[in-house]
Amino acid sequence: MVERGGQRLPGIDEGDTPIVFHVDMDCFYAACERRREPALRGEPVVVGMGYEAGETHGAVATASYEARAEGVESAQAISTALDRLPRIEDASPNETAGHYIPVDLDYYETVGEEVREILHDCADVVREVSIDEAALDVTERTSWERVDGRTLAEGYARHIKERIHDEVGVVASIGVAPNMSAAKVAADRDKPDGLTTVEPGAVAEFFAPLDIDTVHGVGPVTARECREMGIETAGDLAAASPGRLDERFGERGREIRSFARGEDSRPVTPVGRPKSLSRESAFTDATDEMATLRERVTALAAAVAERADRKSALYRTIGIKVVTPPFDVNTRARSLPGPVADADLVSDVALDLLEEFDDATVRKVGVRVSNLAFESGEQASLDGFESRGGGRADGGVERTDTTDATATSTAGQTRFDDFVENG
């Protein structure tokens, strides 16, 4: 059932009902920390924004399910969290305690990028909602057809979950439905490590018993007003008189009623253009064979260049990522004189950068092009640029060296809310 080269699977009709996946990583920041330090698995983990080791200031960005069981919640003050779950070093014997870790957004972005790479490989359209959440339109990749008691769509979602777990080392919950709002709610239904499928024709029934605040577009204020009207569940809202909703909410009343009835015609659309394009590949067993590494990097470079060509993207920077055991992330990048599209150059530069790791044991490699440009126009001249042993036009090399982290980060200002997880 897995796609081949991004093509539609045999036997899938063009007129199929849309198939939308909502992928939500479970306790993502905590999962990243456990990937970096396996000894944390099964332990209560609290990741703090604005928190420093040994201090009490800051707020909870995410808490593992073990920490949540002790009353720790996202956006909670660290001081409050500590009252409910003391630090390991401060706990008395036989007292449940947790590991408090300062947030490391650069590292989480690196792991998130690995997940996104899988999502883009498995879907034709990906809407990246946040660092740990995305909606996928996979209508062209699978089907609602039932085989051996389950839909092919459910099987394909399981395939994506397994890829994320096996290749990245974190866990995702996925909702499968014919529209975005139902898929989102389905993803939250059976966390952690959940997979919930809502088939066409069953969306309204799925929504009916759920609390009113699960409906898309119903925030705390609207939920309170609905309850004042005696509307407690999505089913109540779906059955409500349109005229009555008009009186209270105006045009928005009919909109949220439609969502409660399972009606959502919004298409899955990407959010802006990508900032980079990359491909990565993990080895079943870590290797130090340079010939093997060069072969894999050459293949990845060709794939990245081909993907950039499909998107009509030029790039100003070419880089590689080398992951050494257990999960130490090292990146190297080289800047070009200007935006280009040159598959051979991507391969040459990537192989040059790889030479620095000729004595390393490697579990994963990746190739990336970044600083993308999509405007039409002539490519930059590469006169004077030498790929072998070269760098920028002035001979410099843009070097990023990280251990257990990465220099990749999002541009622009961010809000604390962007980093608080609810999954």
N, C-alpha and C positions, 0 to 999 in steps of 0.2 A: 504493500500500500504506500510505501515511501515514494516520493516523487523522483523522477529521473531528469536531471539537468534542468529543473525548474519547469518542466513541461506538464501539461494536464495529464492525469492518469487515464488509461484506456477505459472506455465505457461510461464516462461521466458526461452527462448531457449539459449543454450550454445553459439550459433553462433552469438548472437546479436552484432551489431556495438558497439564499446566502448562507455561508458557514463562517461564523466568527468565533475566534478563540480569544479569551482574555487570559493573559499570562501574568501571574502575580507571584513574585518571589517571597517565600516564607521567611519572616524575620531576617531580611536580607543582610543588614549590617552585622547582626550577630552571626549569621551563616558565613559571612566573609571572614570574620575573626576566627571562627572554628575551622575554616579551610586553612587559614594561616597557622593556627595552633590547634591541632586535632585533639589535644588533651582537654579542650573546652567542651567537646561534644557531650551532651547529656547534662552539662552543668548550667546553672542559672547564669546568664550573661546579660549585662546591661551596658549599652553603648551610649555614652553621654556627649551631647553637644555643648561646647563651652565648659567641658569638664576636664580637670587635670587630676592625675593620680594622687590619691590621698586627700583631695579637697572635697568640699560639700556643695560647691556652686555648680551651676549648669542645669541642663534639663535632659530628660531621657529622650534620645533619638529613636531607639528601639530596645525592646526587651525580649529575650527568648521566651518561649512558652513556659519553661521552668521558672523564670523570673516572674512572669505574669501570674502564675499560680500563687505567688506570694504577695500579690497586690501591686506589683510594679506595672505602670502603664506608660505608653508613649506620651510625650509632652509634660510628664510629671516632673516636678522639681527633684533634682538629685537628692536634696536633703530629705524630702518625703520618701523617696525610694529607699534611702538608707535606713529610715525608721522601720520600713517593712522588710527589708532584706539587707542585712549588714554586709560589709565587705568581708571577704575571706580572712583578711589579716586582722579584722576587728572582732570577729565572731567568737563566741564562747564555745566550748566543746559541746558537740551534739546539736548545735544551732545551725539551721539552714542558712547558708551564706552565698553570696554571689560574686562574680568577677566583674568589676567595673572598669571599662576601657574607654579612653578618649576616642572620639570619632576620627576616622581616617578616610576622608572623602576621596582622596586621590586613589587610594587602594580600592575602595568600593567601586569607583568609576571604572577601574581596570577590569574588575570582575564583571561589572555590568556590561561592559563592552563585549566581553566574551559571550555572555548570554545573548546580547543583541545580534551578534554575528550568527548565532544559530537560528534565531528568529527570522532574520532576513534571508537565511538560506532555505528556510522551510515555508516561507509565505511570500506571495507576490506583493502584498501591501502590508506594511507594518506602521502602526501609529504608536510611537514611543511616548507613553503618558508620563513616565518619570524614570529615574535610574533603575527601578526594580519592577516596572509594570508596563505592559504594552497590549494593544489590541491588534489582532491579526485577521486579515481576510484570506481564508484558505479555500474559498469556493472553487478555485481552479485546480486545487491540489488533491481534493478528497471528495467524499460523497455522504449523503444521508442514508444511503443504501445499507440495509442490515445484512450482516454475514455472521453466522454462528451466534445469533442472539444480541449482537451489538452493532452499532453503526460504524462504518469505516471512519467517519469523522472522529469518533471516540478513540479508535485505534491509532489514528494519526496523532491525536493529542498526546496519547501515551508515549508514542515514539519521540515526540518533542521533549516531554518530561524526562525520559530516559537519557536523551542526548545531553540535556542540561546537567543532569546529575552525574553522568559518566564523564563528560568532557570538561565541566567547569567545577563540579564538586559542591554545588548548592542545590536546593530543592525548590521546585515551583508547584503552585496550585494552578490548575487551568479550568476555566469554564468554557463549555462548548454550547453554542446557541445560534439561532438564526439572526440575531441582531446584537448590537453592542451592549445595550443596557442589560439584557438578559444574561449575556456572557459574563459581564462584570459581577452581577449578583451570584451567578453560578460559581465563579472562581472563589468567592468568599464562603461558599456554603459548607465546605468540608475540609477546611484548613486544620492542620498543615498537611502537605503532600496530597492535596485533594484533586479529584477529577470528577466534575459533575457535568452531565450532558442534559440539555433541555432540547428536545426534538421539536421540529416545526409542528404547530398545532397544539403544543402542550405548554406554551409560554404563559398564557393567562392562568392556567391551572397551577403552574409552578409559582407564580407571583401571589396568587390569592391569599394564602395563609400568612404571608410575610408581613412584618411590621411596616407601617406606612413609610417610615424613614428609609426603607431600602429602595424605594422607587426613585429613579433618576429624576433630578430636578426638585426633589423634596428635601429641603434643608431643615434645620432645627425649628426655625420660625414657622415655616409652612406646615411642618409636622404638628406643631402645637396647635395651630389654627384648625388643622384637619380634625384633631382629636376633640377640639371644642365643638366641632360639628358632628361628633359621633363617628367619625371615620378613623378607625384604628388600624386597619390592614389594607394591603394593596387591593384585596378583593372588594373591600368596602368602597375604596376610591374608584375602582373599575365600574362598580354598580351605581355610583352616585349620579344624581341628575346633572346633566351638563349645565342646565340653567342655574341650578343652585351653586355650582362651582364658579360659573361666570360672575355671579353676584359677589362672591367672596374674593376670587382671585383674578377676575378678568380673563383675557385670552389664555393666560398661563394655566388656568384651571383645566381647560380642555387638553392642553399639552400633557400635563402630568397624568390626567385620566387615561390618555392614550398609552403612555408608558406603562401604567398599571395594568392595562389590558394586553400588554405584550406587543404593542405596536410601536415600532421604532424603525424608521426608514433612513436614519442617518448612515451614510457610507463610512467605511473605515478609510480615513485619509491621513497621509503622513503629516507630521508637524514640521514644516520647513524642510530645507535640504540638509543632507548629511554634512558633517564637518570633516569626516574622514571615511575612508573605505579600507577594510582590512579583511584578511583571511588568516585563520590560525589552524594548527593541526597538532594533536597530541600523539605521543608515541605510547604504544601499549607498555613497553618497558623503556625507561630512560636510557639514552644512548650517548656515547661520547665519540661515535664514529663520524668524523667530519664529512666523509663522502655521503653518508646517509643524510646528514643535516643539509648539506648543499643541495642534494637532490630534492628534498622536501621544500626548502626555501625557494628553489627555482620554480617548482610547481605552484607554490603559493603566490609568488610574484606574478606569474602569468595569469593566475586567476584574478588577482587584484587589478591588474592592468586591464583585463577583459571586462571586469565589472565597471571600472571607471569609464571605459569606452562605451559601454551600454548606456551609462548615465550621462554621456557627453561631458564628462568632468575632466578638467585639467588639474594638475597638482603641482605644488611648490616644494613639498617635502616628502621624502621617501624614508621609511624607517622599518626596523625590525623589533620584534619582542622575543626574548629568550627566557623561558621559565626553567629554573633549575630546582631540584628537590630541596625542601618539600614543595613550596610554592613561592620561591623567590623570583620576583619579576624584574627583569633587566631590559631596558629599552635603549636603542641607539637610533639616531635620525640624522639625515643630511639634507641641508637646504639647497635648493637649486636657484639659479639666477632669476627665474620667473616661472610662470605656469606652463607645464608641458604635458604631453600625452605620448609616452614613449615606453613601450613594453620592455624593450631590451635594456633601457636605462634602469627601469625598476629592478630588473633581475641583477644587473651589474652592481648597482649600489647596495642592494640587499646582501649580495654575496660578499662584497667588500666589508660591510659592517659585521657580518657573521664571523669573519676571520678573528675577531677579538676573542671569540669563545672557542678557539681551537682545542683547548684543554679542558673544557667544561663538560659535565654530564648534564644532559638536557632532557626534559620531559615534554616540552611543548615549544613550538616556534610559530612566529607570525610575521606577516609582512603588511605594512600599512602605507597608504598614501594619504596625505593630509594637506591642510591649507588649500582647500579646493576652490576652483573657480568654474562657474557654469556659463559665464557670458561668452558669446561668440567673439571670435577675434583670432588673430594670429598667435601662435605659440611664441614663447620667449626664445631668443637665440641662445644656444648653448656654446657658442664660441668661447673658448678659453676654459670651459668646464671639463675637468677630467674626472671620470667616474672611478678609475683605478687609483686608489690612494689619494683621491681628491676630496673635495668638500664643497664649501660654498665657493663662489667665484674668487674669493680672497684666500681660498685654501683652508678656511675654518671648518670645523665639524661641530654640528649641533649635537651635543652629547648629553644623554640622560642616563644616569646610573642609579638604579634603585634596588634596594633589598627589601623584600616584603612590601613594596609599595611601587608607585609609578608616578611619573611626572604628568600623566594625562589628567587634565581637569577641565571642567566646563568653563566657558567664557561668560563674563558679565557677572552682575551681582546676583546673589541668591538669597532667598528668605529662609528662616529656620523651618517654616512649614514645609519647604521642599524636601527636607531631610528627615521629617518625622514619619515613621512607618506605622501603618495600622494593620499590616498583614503579619 
